[in-house]
Amino acid sequence: MTFLLKHSIFKILFFFVPTAFLLTGCSETSQPVAPVMPDSCQIFTVKGNFYIACESIKSLPAPVFSAASGTFSYSTKISVVTDSIPVGTIVEISRDNGKTWNETNEITLTDSGEVWARNRFYQLISPVNKGRFSIYYQRVLVVGNSITAHGRAPDVGWNGDWGMAASAADSDYLHLITRKLQSKYSKVDIRVLNGVGFENNYWNYDFKQVTPYTEFKPDLIIMRISENVNADYLYMFESRYDQLITTLTSGSAPKVICTTSFFPNKEDVSRLVKNVASNKGYQVVDLEPLTKDKTYAAYNFFADKGVGSHPSDKGMQAIADLISKAF
């Protein structure tokens, strides 16, 4: 590999070799004057040209994280710093236990887990420094429907005021994930956007009505809708669902979790949800496998089939567990 530098007296070429590198002088502009070099370098001449031989670099120090391992708010930036390294050294980060490395000296915490850092100078690599970081969320928005919350409806045998079909408020998925989020940050602010209006009228939905939720600037959005999607204009659903999320995220850069339908026979809707998530890099929580086991629904606890199609306590726990793994 060849590097070209300009000295005040010489143009100097560097030739990097495994055990040493050489600097060859050429195109003198005046009387030859040897440049001042470090003690590790020696200058000699061959046929009027100056040559400089320097000892090779044998090791590199490991980089250091600006903050020690610990718990931080979502999107916290952590710098990776190092001292006493040669010019041209790069810092590399791996989030997959060393399988892939990316050049950067700063990381943004968007997931909990271990981060590896190393220095690299051509083929010379430093020891790896490992940091383990856990994240918490300060502002969470849940876009939901009756599975998230439903007021009393005595005419169909529902007398609760929480996620429909759960035996108690503490047993619905929203309360379960709330406790999980609070365990990491007790002051987390969780708000719910009723998404039934969008499900029923997405093709004509007025996105201005979600402005207060955009201004909330959530750092986590959980899209827990799809069961009530009107199939009449399904060809428009993907773009409108995408637009809803784009509107909600326009004031911040949150993590977005999209869930598929808990109700059976909604495969087309779930497919479109997955399409949007795949195209935008959102996480997907797939609830469709739960439909294969009827004990996840509350059919045995309510005479009304509409109420009974909602998650039982077992189903609510399963939904909460799957969503919790994603955040």
C-alpha positions as CSV (number, residue, x, y, z in Angstrom):
1,M,0.0,0.0,0.0
2,T,1.5,3.4,-1.0
3,F,1.0,6.8,0.8
4,L,2.0,10.2,-0.6
5,L,3.0,13.0,1.8
6,K,4.7,16.4,1.1
7,H,7.6,17.5,3.3
8,S,8.8,21.1,3.1
9,I,11.9,19.9,1.4
10,F,11.0,16.5,-0.1
11,K,8.0,14.7,-1.6
12,I,8.1,11.5,0.4
13,L,6.6,8.1,-0.5
14,F,5.7,5.6,2.2
15,F,5.8,1.9,1.5
16,F,4.2,-0.1,4.2
17,V,5.6,-3.6,4.8
18,P,5.0,-6.2,7.5
19,T,8.1,-5.5,9.6
20,A,9.0,-1.9,8.6
21,F,8.0,0.8,6.3
22,L,10.3,2.9,4.0
23,L,10.1,6.5,3.0
24,T,11.8,7.3,-0.3
25,G,12.7,10.9,-1.2
26,C,12.5,12.4,-4.7
27,S,12.2,15.6,-6.6
28,E,14.5,17.8,-4.5
29,T,13.6,21.5,-4.5
30,S,16.9,22.8,-3.0
31,Q,19.9,21.5,-1.2
32,P,19.0,18.1,0.4
33,V,18.2,18.4,4.1
34,A,17.0,15.3,5.9
35,P,13.7,15.7,7.7
36,V,13.5,15.3,11.5
37,M,12.2,11.8,12.3
38,P,11.3,9.9,15.4
39,D,14.0,7.9,17.2
40,S,12.6,4.7,15.8
41,C,13.5,5.8,12.3
42,Q,16.8,5.8,10.5
43,I,17.8,7.9,7.5
44,F,20.1,6.6,4.7
45,T,20.8,7.6,1.1
46,V,21.1,5.6,-2.1
47,K,22.3,7.3,-5.2
48,G,21.4,10.7,-3.9
49,N,17.9,9.8,-2.7
50,F,17.0,9.8,1.0
51,Y,15.4,6.7,2.5
52,I,13.8,6.4,5.9
53,A,13.2,3.1,7.6
54,C,10.9,3.0,10.6
55,E,10.0,0.2,13.0
56,S,6.5,-1.3,12.4
57,I,3.7,-0.9,14.9
58,K,3.3,-4.1,16.9
59,S,0.2,-3.5,19.0
60,L,-2.8,-1.2,19.4
61,P,-4.7,-0.3,22.6
62,A,-8.3,-1.3,22.9
63,P,-10.8,1.6,22.7
64,V,-12.9,2.7,25.7
65,F,-16.6,3.5,25.9
66,S,-17.4,7.1,27.1
67,A,-19.9,5.6,29.5
68,A,-19.5,2.4,31.4
69,S,-22.0,-0.5,30.9
70,G,-25.4,0.2,32.4
71,T,-28.9,1.4,31.8
72,F,-29.6,4.4,29.6
73,S,-32.6,6.1,27.9
74,Y,-33.5,5.1,24.4
75,S,-31.3,6.8,21.7
76,T,-28.5,7.8,24.2
77,K,-25.3,8.3,22.3
78,I,-22.1,6.6,23.5
79,S,-18.7,7.7,22.2
80,V,-15.8,5.2,21.7
81,V,-12.5,6.9,22.5
82,T,-8.9,5.8,22.4
83,D,-5.4,7.3,23.0
84,S,-1.9,6.8,21.6
85,I,-2.9,5.4,18.2
86,P,-1.2,6.0,14.9
87,V,-2.8,8.2,12.3
88,G,-5.0,6.2,10.0
89,T,-6.3,3.9,12.8
90,I,-10.1,3.4,12.7
91,V,-12.6,2.4,15.4
92,E,-15.0,-0.5,14.6
93,I,-18.2,-1.5,16.4
94,S,-20.0,-4.9,16.3
95,R,-23.5,-5.5,17.7
96,D,-23.6,-9.2,16.7
97,N,-20.7,-10.6,18.8
98,G,-18.0,-9.9,16.2
99,K,-19.7,-11.4,13.2
100,T,-19.8,-8.0,11.4
101,W,-17.9,-4.8,12.1
102,N,-18.8,-1.2,11.2
103,E,-16.5,1.8,11.2
104,T,-17.8,4.4,13.7
105,N,-16.7,6.2,16.9
106,E,-20.2,6.7,18.2
107,I,-23.1,4.4,18.9
108,T,-26.8,5.2,19.4
109,L,-28.5,2.9,21.9
110,T,-31.7,1.5,20.3
111,D,-31.6,-2.0,21.7
112,S,-30.4,-3.7,24.9
113,G,-27.4,-6.0,24.5
114,E,-23.7,-6.2,24.2
115,V,-21.6,-4.0,22.0
116,W,-18.0,-4.8,21.0
117,A,-15.4,-2.2,20.0
118,R,-11.9,-2.5,18.6
119,N,-9.2,-0.4,16.8
120,R,-7.8,-1.4,13.5
121,F,-4.7,-0.2,11.6
122,Y,-4.7,-2.0,8.3
123,Q,-4.2,-5.6,9.3
124,L,-3.3,-4.9,12.9
125,I,-6.2,-5.3,15.3
126,S,-6.5,-4.3,19.0
127,P,-8.0,-6.4,21.8
128,V,-11.8,-6.1,21.9
129,N,-13.5,-4.0,24.6
130,K,-17.1,-5.2,25.4
131,G,-19.9,-3.0,26.9
132,R,-23.3,-4.2,27.9
133,F,-26.1,-1.7,27.7
134,S,-29.7,-1.8,28.7
135,I,-32.2,0.7,27.5
136,Y,-35.4,2.2,28.9
137,Y,-38.2,4.3,27.4
138,Q,-39.5,7.6,28.7
139,R,-42.5,8.1,26.4
140,V,-44.5,5.2,25.0
141,L,-47.5,5.4,22.6
142,V,-49.8,2.4,22.1
143,V,-52.1,2.5,19.1
144,G,-54.8,0.0,20.0
145,N,-58.4,-1.2,19.8
146,S,-60.7,-3.2,22.1
147,I,-57.9,-5.7,23.0
148,T,-56.1,-2.7,24.5
149,A,-59.1,-1.1,26.2
150,H,-62.9,-1.3,26.0
151,G,-65.5,0.4,28.2
152,R,-68.4,-1.4,29.7
153,A,-70.8,-3.1,27.3
154,P,-73.5,-4.9,29.5
155,D,-75.6,-5.8,26.4
156,V,-72.9,-8.3,25.3
157,G,-71.9,-9.3,28.8
158,W,-68.8,-7.2,29.1
159,N,-68.6,-5.2,32.4
160,G,-64.9,-4.3,32.5
161,D,-63.1,-1.1,31.6
162,W,-59.8,-2.5,30.3
163,G,-58.6,-4.9,27.6
164,M,-61.7,-6.8,26.5
165,A,-62.1,-10.4,27.9
166,A,-59.3,-10.1,30.5
167,S,-60.5,-11.1,33.9
168,A,-59.2,-8.0,35.5
169,A,-57.4,-4.8,34.5
170,D,-54.0,-6.1,35.8
171,S,-54.4,-9.1,33.5
172,D,-54.7,-7.3,30.2
173,Y,-51.6,-7.0,28.0
174,L,-51.4,-3.2,28.3
175,H,-51.1,-3.4,32.1
176,L,-48.7,-6.3,31.8
177,I,-46.3,-4.4,29.6
178,T,-46.8,-1.2,31.6
179,R,-45.3,-3.0,34.6
180,K,-42.4,-4.3,32.5
181,L,-41.7,-0.7,31.2
182,Q,-42.0,0.7,34.7
183,S,-39.5,-1.8,36.1
184,K,-36.9,-0.1,34.0
185,Y,-38.1,3.5,34.4
186,S,-40.7,4.2,37.0
187,K,-41.6,7.6,35.4
188,V,-42.4,6.3,31.9
189,D,-45.3,8.1,30.3
190,I,-47.6,5.7,28.4
191,R,-50.4,7.0,26.3
192,V,-53.0,5.2,24.2
193,L,-54.4,6.2,20.8
194,N,-57.7,4.6,20.0
195,G,-57.0,3.2,16.5
196,V,-60.5,1.8,15.8
197,G,-61.4,4.9,13.8
198,F,-58.4,4.2,11.6
199,E,-59.2,0.5,11.2
200,N,-62.8,1.2,10.2
201,N,-62.1,4.2,7.9
202,Y,-58.4,4.2,7.0
203,W,-59.0,5.2,3.3
204,N,-60.6,8.5,4.5
205,Y,-58.8,9.0,7.8
206,D,-57.9,12.5,8.8
207,F,-54.3,12.3,10.1
208,K,-54.5,15.7,11.7
209,Q,-56.3,14.2,14.6
210,V,-53.2,12.4,15.7
211,T,-51.2,15.6,16.0
212,P,-51.2,15.6,19.9
213,Y,-49.6,12.1,19.7
214,T,-46.9,13.3,17.3
215,E,-46.2,16.2,19.6
216,F,-45.8,13.8,22.5
217,K,-42.6,12.7,20.7
218,P,-42.7,9.0,21.7
219,D,-39.5,7.0,21.8
220,L,-41.5,3.7,21.5
221,I,-44.6,3.1,19.4
222,I,-46.6,-0.1,19.6
223,M,-49.0,-0.6,16.7
224,R,-51.5,-3.0,18.3
225,I,-54.2,-2.8,15.6
226,S,-55.4,-4.8,12.6
227,E,-58.4,-6.9,13.9
228,N,-61.1,-4.5,12.8
229,V,-59.6,-3.5,9.4
230,N,-62.4,-3.0,6.9
231,A,-61.6,-5.2,3.9
232,D,-63.6,-3.2,1.4
233,Y,-60.6,-0.9,0.5
234,L,-57.8,-3.3,1.5
235,Y,-55.8,-2.2,-1.6
236,M,-55.3,1.1,0.2
237,F,-54.5,-0.2,3.7
238,E,-50.8,-0.7,3.3
239,S,-50.1,2.9,2.2
240,R,-52.5,4.4,4.8
241,Y,-51.0,2.3,7.6
242,D,-47.6,3.4,6.5
243,Q,-48.8,7.0,6.5
244,L,-50.2,6.7,10.0
245,I,-46.9,5.6,11.4
246,T,-45.0,8.2,9.4
247,T,-47.2,10.9,10.8
248,L,-46.7,9.6,14.4
249,T,-43.0,9.4,14.0
250,S,-42.5,12.8,12.3
251,G,-41.6,14.5,15.6
252,S,-39.1,12.0,16.9
253,A,-37.2,8.9,15.9
254,P,-38.8,6.1,18.0
255,K,-38.6,2.4,17.9
256,V,-41.7,1.0,16.2
257,I,-43.2,-2.4,16.9
258,C,-46.0,-3.6,14.5
259,T,-48.2,-6.5,15.5
260,T,-50.2,-8.8,13.3
261,S,-53.8,-9.8,14.0
262,F,-54.8,-11.8,17.0
263,F,-58.1,-12.6,15.3
264,P,-58.2,-15.5,12.8
265,N,-58.8,-15.1,9.1
266,K,-57.0,-11.8,8.9
267,E,-54.0,-13.1,7.0
268,D,-54.3,-10.4,4.2
269,V,-54.2,-7.6,6.7
270,S,-51.3,-9.2,8.6
271,R,-49.3,-9.6,5.4
272,L,-49.7,-5.9,4.6
273,V,-48.6,-5.0,8.1
274,K,-45.5,-7.1,7.6
275,N,-44.8,-5.4,4.3
276,V,-44.8,-2.0,5.9
277,A,-42.6,-3.1,8.7
278,S,-40.1,-4.8,6.3
279,N,-39.9,-1.8,4.1
280,K,-39.3,0.7,7.0
281,G,-37.2,-1.4,9.3
282,Y,-39.8,-1.7,12.0
283,Q,-40.0,-4.8,14.3
284,V,-42.8,-7.3,13.8
285,V,-44.5,-9.2,16.6
286,D,-46.5,-12.0,14.9
287,L,-49.6,-12.9,16.8
288,E,-51.0,-15.2,14.1
289,P,-49.6,-18.4,15.6
290,L,-51.8,-17.7,18.7
291,T,-54.9,-18.2,16.7
292,K,-54.2,-21.9,16.3
293,D,-54.8,-22.5,20.0
294,K,-58.3,-21.5,21.1
295,T,-57.3,-21.4,24.8
296,Y,-55.6,-18.1,24.0
297,A,-59.1,-16.7,23.3
298,A,-61.9,-16.3,25.9
299,Y,-64.6,-18.3,24.2
300,N,-65.2,-20.4,27.3
301,F,-65.7,-17.4,29.5
302,F,-68.3,-15.3,27.6
303,A,-71.5,-16.3,25.9
304,D,-71.1,-13.5,23.3
305,K,-68.7,-14.8,20.6
306,G,-67.5,-11.3,19.8
307,V,-66.3,-10.8,23.3
308,G,-65.1,-14.4,23.5
309,S,-62.9,-13.9,20.4
310,H,-60.7,-11.5,22.4
311,P,-57.7,-12.8,24.4
312,S,-58.2,-14.7,27.6
313,D,-55.8,-14.0,30.4
314,K,-53.5,-16.6,28.9
315,G,-53.7,-14.9,25.5
316,M,-53.1,-11.5,27.1
317,Q,-50.0,-12.8,28.8
318,A,-48.8,-14.3,25.6
319,I,-49.2,-11.0,23.7
320,A,-47.5,-9.1,26.5
321,D,-44.6,-11.5,26.5
322,L,-44.1,-11.3,22.7
323,I,-44.2,-7.5,22.7
324,S,-41.9,-7.2,25.7
325,K,-39.3,-9.3,23.9
326,A,-39.4,-6.8,21.0
327,F,-38.7,-3.8,23.2
